[in-house]
C-alpha cells in the first residue's frame, strides 16, 4: 500500500492548498516542474518528486475515504498518517485497499509508458523514413505487398498511359487514372458485366497497388505541361527540385504508415500539462515531413501546432511551445543531416544520427535545467544596481570637475 509518511504529511500540511490551486489553474503552470506535477495529478505521468508522491498518496487516501461508509469516517483524521486509517486486525480491508493502489499505480504507469512509447516509436519511424533508408523501406513494402497480377481494373486505370506513354515512371501523377476520383471513373467503366461489389473491390485493390509502389498514389492529377511549368518556377525561386515536388504530390504506404503512427502519438500526447513533449513531437514531425516530402504528416504537424497555439492560455505556454518545437525540430534535423553525411553502409549513418540526436537532446535538456536554476531576476537587479552606482559616481565626478574648472577660471 502507498502510505502517507510523516515527510509526506509535512509537505501536505504546508503545500496542499497550493497543489490544489495549481491543478485548478489558479496558479500558472509556467515551469516544467509545475506542468509535470499537473500531469501526475491527472494520471498522465509518473510521480518523481517528493511533492508529487505526497499528492498522489493523499489523493489515494481521499479516494478510499470517499468510498467508505459515513459511520467509518469518524475513525480518520484529515492530517493523520495513512497507517492509522485501518485497524490492525482489519487485514482484509487493508489488502483490498493496497491491491487497488497497486492497480491504480500500474494503470497510471501503463498510460505514461504508452504515451512515451507511441511518441518515441512514431518519431523514430518518421526519422528513418526521412533518411536514406526510405528507399529500402519503399522497396520492401513493394516486394511484400505488390507483385500481384494486374486485373482488368488495373489495366483500366493505366489505359491513358498505355496509349500515350507520357510521364514514364511518374505517369500516375499525369494520366488522370490514379487519383481517387479518376481511379473510380476508370474502374466503373472497365466492364459492363461486373457488379458494384466487384468494382469497389477492384478500386480498393488498385489504390493499394499504387500505394505500395515507391512513387505512390497521387493526391490529385495534373497535366505534365502544368507540372513542368510549376516545377521550373519553384526551382528558380525556392531551389526546390522537381523530384521533391513530385514526392510531395503523392503518398505511398510508408508515408501513410508514418502519418498513422504520428496521429496516434499526437492524440495520446495531446495534453496541456505536458506542452514540452507535445511541441517537441510536432517539431520533429515537421522536419521529417519536409525531408521525406510527406504531405499528410506535414498536415498533421501544422494542424497540431495550430491547435497547441490556440489552446495556449498565456505567454509561458507559448514559450514552452516554441522551445519544444525548436528542440524537436533541431533533433530531427541533426539526425537526418548526420545520417546523410556519414559514408558507408546505411546503418552506420543511422547509428551516427541517433548518437548526434541523443547528444543534442541531452545538452538541450541539461542546458534548460541550468538556465531555469539561475536567478535571472537577482542578476538583473545586481547589474542594474551596479549601472546606477557607476552612473551616479560618473555624474558626481563630472560635477566636481566642472566646479574645479570654474574655480580655476576665477
C-alpha positions as CSV (number, residue, x, y, z in Angstrom):
1,X,0.0,0.0,0.0
2,X,1.2,3.5,-0.7
3,X,1.4,5.0,2.8
4,X,1.5,8.7,3.6
5,X,4.7,9.1,5.6
6,X,5.5,11.8,8.1
7,X,7.6,13.6,5.5
8,X,4.6,13.4,3.1
9,X,2.2,14.8,5.7
10,X,4.6,17.7,6.4
11,X,4.5,18.6,2.7
12,X,0.8,18.2,2.6
13,X,0.3,20.4,5.7
14,X,2.3,23.2,4.1
15,X,1.6,22.9,0.3
16,X,-1.7,21.1,-0.2
17,X,-3.7,24.3,-0.9
18,X,-1.0,25.3,-3.4
19,X,-1.2,21.9,-5.1
20,X,-4.9,22.2,-5.5
21,X,-4.7,25.8,-6.8
22,X,-2.1,24.7,-9.3
23,X,-4.2,21.8,-10.6
24,X,-7.3,24.1,-10.8
25,X,-5.4,26.6,-13.0
26,X,-5.3,29.4,-10.4
27,X,-1.5,29.2,-10.3
28,X,0.1,29.4,-13.8
29,X,1.9,26.3,-15.0
30,X,4.8,28.3,-16.2
31,X,7.6,25.9,-15.4
32,X,8.4,22.3,-16.5
33,X,8.1,21.1,-12.9
34,X,4.6,22.6,-12.5
35,X,3.5,21.1,-15.8
36,X,4.8,17.7,-14.8
37,X,3.0,18.0,-11.4
38,X,-0.3,18.6,-13.2
39,X,0.4,15.6,-15.5
40,X,1.0,13.4,-12.4
41,X,-2.2,14.7,-10.8
42,X,-4.2,13.8,-13.9
43,X,-2.7,10.3,-14.1
44,X,-0.7,11.2,-17.3
45,X,2.8,10.9,-15.8
46,X,4.5,9.0,-13.0
47,X,5.4,10.8,-9.7
48,X,9.1,11.6,-9.4
49,X,9.5,14.3,-6.7
50,X,8.5,14.3,-3.0
51,X,5.8,16.8,-3.7
52,X,4.3,14.6,-6.5
53,X,4.4,11.4,-4.3
54,X,2.8,13.2,-1.4
55,X,-0.1,14.4,-3.5
56,X,-0.6,11.0,-5.2
57,X,-0.7,9.3,-1.8
58,X,-3.1,11.9,-0.4
59,X,-5.4,11.5,-3.5
60,X,-5.5,7.8,-3.0
61,X,-6.3,8.2,0.7
62,X,-9.1,10.6,-0.1
63,X,-10.5,8.2,-2.7
64,X,-10.6,5.4,-0.2
65,X,-12.2,7.6,2.4
66,X,-14.9,8.7,0.0
67,X,-15.6,5.0,-0.8
68,X,-16.1,4.1,2.9
69,X,-19.5,4.3,4.8
70,X,-20.1,7.5,6.5
71,X,-20.1,6.0,10.1
72,X,-16.5,4.7,9.5
73,X,-15.1,8.1,8.5
74,X,-15.0,9.4,12.1
75,X,-12.1,7.0,12.7
76,X,-10.0,9.0,10.3
77,X,-8.4,12.4,10.6
78,X,-7.5,14.6,7.7
79,X,-3.9,15.0,8.9
80,X,-3.4,11.5,10.3
81,X,-0.9,9.2,8.6
82,X,-2.4,6.6,6.3
83,X,-1.3,3.8,8.7
84,X,-4.0,5.0,11.2
85,X,-6.8,4.7,8.7
86,X,-7.4,1.0,9.4
87,X,-7.3,-1.1,12.5
88,X,-4.5,-3.6,12.8
89,X,-7.0,-6.5,12.7
90,X,-8.8,-5.3,9.6
91,X,-6.4,-7.1,7.3
92,X,-9.0,-7.7,4.6
93,X,-9.7,-4.1,4.1
94,X,-6.0,-3.2,4.1
95,X,-5.4,-5.9,1.5
96,X,-8.2,-4.7,-0.8
97,X,-7.1,-1.1,-0.5
98,X,-3.5,-2.0,-1.2
99,X,-4.5,-4.0,-4.2
100,X,-6.5,-1.1,-5.5
101,X,-3.5,1.3,-5.0
102,X,-1.2,-1.1,-6.9
103,X,-3.7,-1.5,-9.7
104,X,-4.2,2.3,-10.0
105,X,-0.4,2.9,-9.9
106,X,0.0,0.2,-12.6
107,X,-2.6,1.7,-14.8
108,X,-1.0,5.2,-14.5
109,X,2.3,3.6,-15.3
110,X,0.9,1.8,-18.4
111,X,-0.7,5.1,-19.6
112,X,2.5,7.0,-19.2
113,X,4.6,4.3,-20.9
114,X,2.1,4.1,-23.8
115,X,2.3,7.8,-24.4
116,X,6.0,7.9,-24.3
117,X,6.4,4.7,-26.3
118,X,4.0,6.0,-29.0
119,X,5.8,9.3,-29.2
120,X,9.3,7.6,-29.5
121,X,8.1,4.9,-31.9
122,X,6.5,7.4,-34.3
123,X,9.4,9.8,-34.0
124,X,11.9,7.1,-34.9
125,X,9.9,5.7,-37.8
126,X,9.3,9.0,-39.4
127,X,13.0,9.9,-39.0
128,X,14.0,6.7,-40.6
129,X,11.6,7.2,-43.5
130,X,13.1,10.7,-44.0
131,X,16.6,9.3,-44.1
132,X,18.4,7.4,-46.9
133,X,16.7,4.2,-45.6
134,X,13.4,5.3,-47.1
135,X,14.2,3.9,-50.5
136,X,14.9,0.5,-49.0
137,X,11.7,0.7,-46.9
138,X,9.6,1.5,-50.0
139,X,11.2,-1.4,-52.0
140,X,10.5,-3.7,-49.1
141,X,6.8,-2.7,-49.0
142,X,6.5,-3.3,-52.7
143,X,8.2,-6.7,-52.5
144,X,6.0,-7.8,-49.6
145,X,2.6,-6.4,-50.8
146,X,2.9,-5.8,-54.5
147,X,3.6,-8.1,-57.4
148,X,0.0,-9.3,-57.9
149,X,-1.2,-10.0,-61.5
150,X,-2.9,-6.9,-62.9
151,X,-6.6,-7.1,-63.1
152,X,-9.0,-5.5,-65.6
153,X,-9.4,-2.6,-63.2
154,X,-5.6,-2.0,-63.0
155,X,-5.5,-2.1,-66.8
156,X,-8.4,0.4,-67.0
157,X,-6.5,2.8,-64.6
158,X,-3.4,2.5,-66.8
159,X,-5.3,2.9,-70.1
160,X,-4.4,6.5,-70.7
161,X,-0.7,5.9,-70.1
162,X,-0.7,2.8,-72.2
163,X,-2.0,5.0,-75.1
164,X,0.3,8.0,-74.7
165,X,3.3,6.8,-72.5
166,X,3.5,10.3,-71.1
167,X,5.3,10.6,-67.7
168,X,7.2,7.3,-67.6
169,X,7.5,6.1,-64.1
170,X,5.6,9.1,-62.8
171,X,2.7,8.6,-65.1
172,X,0.2,8.2,-62.2
173,X,0.6,11.9,-61.5
174,X,-0.3,12.9,-65.1
175,X,-2.6,10.3,-66.7
176,X,-5.7,11.1,-64.6
177,X,-6.5,7.4,-63.9
178,X,-4.8,7.0,-60.5
179,X,-6.1,9.8,-58.2
180,X,-9.1,8.9,-56.0
181,X,-11.8,10.3,-58.4
182,X,-10.1,9.3,-61.7
183,X,-9.4,5.8,-60.5
184,X,-13.1,5.2,-59.6
185,X,-14.2,6.5,-63.0
186,X,-11.7,4.2,-64.7
187,X,-12.8,1.2,-62.6
188,X,-16.5,1.9,-63.1
189,X,-16.1,1.8,-66.9
190,X,-13.8,-1.2,-67.0
191,X,-16.6,-3.8,-67.6
192,X,-20.3,-3.6,-68.3
193,X,-20.9,-7.0,-66.7
194,X,-19.4,-6.6,-63.2
195,X,-21.2,-5.9,-60.0
196,X,-20.8,-2.9,-57.7
197,X,-19.1,-5.1,-55.2
198,X,-16.6,-6.2,-57.8
199,X,-15.9,-2.6,-58.8
200,X,-15.4,-1.5,-55.2
201,X,-13.1,-4.4,-54.6
202,X,-11.1,-3.7,-57.8
203,X,-11.0,0.0,-56.9
204,X,-9.5,-0.6,-53.4
205,X,-7.0,-3.2,-54.7
206,X,-5.9,-0.8,-57.4
207,X,-5.3,2.0,-55.0
208,X,-3.5,-0.4,-52.7
209,X,-1.2,-1.5,-55.5
210,X,-0.4,2.2,-56.2
211,X,0.3,2.9,-52.5
212,X,2.9,0.1,-52.2
213,X,5.0,1.4,-55.1
214,X,7.8,3.8,-54.2
215,X,6.2,6.5,-56.4
216,X,2.9,6.1,-54.6
217,X,-0.6,7.4,-55.1
218,X,-1.2,10.9,-56.4
219,X,-3.3,13.2,-54.3
220,X,-4.6,14.7,-57.5
221,X,-3.8,14.6,-61.2
222,X,-2.4,17.4,-63.3
223,X,-1.2,18.0,-66.9
224,X,2.5,17.3,-67.4
225,X,3.0,20.7,-69.0
226,X,1.4,22.4,-66.0
227,X,3.7,20.4,-63.6
228,X,6.8,21.3,-65.7
229,X,5.9,25.0,-65.5
230,X,5.3,24.9,-61.7
231,X,8.5,22.8,-61.2
232,X,10.6,25.3,-63.2
233,X,9.2,28.2,-61.2
234,X,9.7,26.8,-57.7
235,X,13.1,25.5,-58.7
236,X,14.2,29.0,-59.7
237,X,12.6,30.9,-56.8
238,X,12.9,28.4,-53.9
239,X,15.5,26.0,-55.1
240,X,13.1,23.0,-54.8
241,X,13.8,20.1,-57.1
242,X,11.2,18.6,-59.4
243,X,11.6,15.2,-57.7
244,X,10.8,16.6,-54.3
245,X,7.7,18.3,-55.8
246,X,6.6,15.0,-57.3
247,X,7.0,13.3,-53.9
248,X,5.0,15.9,-52.1
249,X,2.1,15.5,-54.5
250,X,2.0,11.7,-53.9
251,X,1.8,9.4,-50.9
252,X,2.9,5.8,-50.5
253,X,2.3,3.2,-47.9
254,X,5.4,4.1,-45.9
255,X,4.3,7.7,-45.6
256,X,0.7,6.6,-44.8
257,X,2.0,4.4,-42.0
258,X,4.2,7.3,-40.7
259,X,1.2,9.6,-40.7
260,X,-1.0,7.0,-38.9
261,X,1.5,6.3,-36.1
262,X,2.2,10.1,-35.9
263,X,-1.5,10.8,-35.5
264,X,-1.8,8.2,-32.7
265,X,1.2,9.7,-30.9
266,X,-0.2,13.2,-31.2
267,X,-3.6,12.2,-29.8
268,X,-2.0,10.3,-26.9
269,X,0.2,13.2,-26.0
270,X,-2.3,16.0,-26.6
271,X,-2.2,17.2,-23.1
272,X,-1.8,20.8,-21.9
273,X,0.0,19.7,-18.8
274,X,2.9,18.3,-20.9
275,X,3.4,21.0,-23.6
276,X,7.1,20.4,-24.0
277,X,6.8,16.8,-25.1
278,X,3.9,17.6,-27.4
279,X,5.6,20.5,-29.0
280,X,8.8,18.6,-29.4
281,X,7.0,15.8,-31.2
282,X,5.3,18.3,-33.5
283,X,8.6,20.0,-34.3
284,X,10.2,16.6,-35.2
285,X,7.3,15.6,-37.4
286,X,7.5,18.9,-39.2
287,X,11.2,18.4,-40.2
288,X,10.5,14.7,-41.0
289,X,7.6,15.7,-43.3
290,X,9.7,18.2,-45.2
291,X,12.7,15.9,-45.7
292,X,10.5,12.9,-46.6
293,X,8.1,15.1,-48.7
294,X,5.2,13.5,-46.7
295,X,2.2,15.8,-47.3
296,X,-0.1,14.0,-44.8
297,X,2.4,14.1,-41.9
298,X,3.0,17.8,-42.7
299,X,-0.7,18.5,-42.4
300,X,-0.8,16.7,-39.0
301,X,2.2,18.7,-37.8
302,X,0.7,22.1,-38.9
303,X,-2.8,21.3,-37.5
304,X,-1.3,20.1,-34.2
305,X,0.9,23.2,-33.9
306,X,-2.1,25.5,-34.7
307,X,-4.2,23.7,-32.1
308,X,-1.5,24.0,-29.5
309,X,-1.2,27.7,-30.2
310,X,-4.9,28.2,-29.9
311,X,-5.0,26.4,-26.5
312,X,-2.1,28.4,-25.1
313,X,-3.5,30.5,-22.3
314,X,-0.6,32.8,-21.6
315,X,2.9,33.7,-22.6
316,X,4.5,30.9,-20.6
317,X,2.6,28.3,-22.7
318,X,3.7,30.0,-25.9
319,X,7.3,30.0,-24.8
320,X,7.1,26.3,-23.9
321,X,5.6,25.5,-27.4
322,X,8.3,27.5,-29.2
323,X,11.0,25.8,-27.1
324,X,9.6,22.3,-27.7
325,X,9.2,22.8,-31.4
326,X,12.7,24.1,-31.7
327,X,14.1,21.2,-29.6
328,X,12.2,18.6,-31.6
329,X,13.0,20.1,-35.0
330,X,16.7,20.6,-34.2
331,X,16.9,17.0,-33.1
332,X,15.3,15.7,-36.2
333,X,17.5,18.0,-38.4
334,X,20.7,16.8,-36.7
335,X,19.7,13.2,-37.1
336,X,18.9,13.5,-40.8
337,X,21.9,15.7,-41.6
338,X,24.4,13.4,-39.7
339,X,22.9,10.2,-41.3
340,X,23.2,11.7,-44.8
341,X,26.8,13.0,-44.3
342,X,28.3,9.8,-42.9
343,X,29.5,7.5,-45.6
344,X,29.5,3.7,-45.8
345,X,26.5,1.4,-45.1
346,X,23.2,3.0,-44.3
347,X,23.1,1.6,-40.8
348,X,26.4,3.4,-39.9
349,X,24.8,6.7,-40.8
350,X,21.7,5.9,-38.8
351,X,23.7,5.0,-35.7
352,X,25.7,8.2,-36.0
353,X,22.5,10.2,-36.5
354,X,20.9,8.6,-33.4
355,X,24.0,9.4,-31.3
356,X,24.0,13.0,-32.6
357,X,20.3,13.4,-31.8
358,X,20.6,12.0,-28.3
359,X,23.6,14.2,-27.6
360,X,21.8,17.3,-28.7
361,X,18.7,16.4,-26.7
362,X,20.8,15.7,-23.6
363,X,22.6,19.0,-24.0
364,X,19.3,20.9,-24.6
365,X,17.7,19.3,-21.5
366,X,20.5,19.9,-19.1
367,X,21.1,23.4,-20.5
368,X,17.5,24.3,-19.9
369,X,17.7,22.9,-16.4
370,X,20.8,25.0,-15.6
371,X,19.2,28.1,-17.1
372,X,16.0,27.5,-15.1
373,X,18.1,27.3,-11.9
374,X,19.7,30.7,-12.5
375,X,18.1,33.5,-10.6
376,X,17.9,35.9,-13.5
377,X,15.9,38.4,-11.6
378,X,18.6,38.8,-9.0
379,X,21.3,39.0,-11.6
380,X,19.4,41.7,-13.5
381,X,18.8,43.7,-10.3
382,X,22.5,43.4,-9.4
383,X,23.6,44.6,-12.9
384,X,21.0,47.4,-12.8
385,X,22.3,48.5,-9.3
386,X,25.9,48.4,-10.5
387,X,25.0,50.6,-13.5
388,X,23.1,53.1,-11.3
389,X,26.1,53.3,-9.0
390,X,28.5,53.8,-11.9
391,X,26.3,56.4,-13.4
392,X,26.0,58.3,-10.1
393,X,29.7,58.2,-9.5
394,X,30.4,59.4,-13.0
395,X,27.9,62.2,-12.7
396,X,29.4,63.3,-9.4
397,X,32.9,63.2,-10.8
398,X,31.8,65.4,-13.8
399,X,30.1,67.9,-11.4
400,X,33.3,68.1,-9.3
401,X,35.4,68.5,-12.4
402,X,33.1,71.3,-13.6
403,X,33.3,73.0,-10.2
404,X,37.1,72.8,-10.2
405,X,37.2,74.4,-13.6
406,X,35.0,77.2,-12.5
407,X,37.3,77.8,-9.5
408,X,40.4,77.8,-11.8
409,X,38.8,80.3,-14.2
410,X,38.2,82.7,-11.3
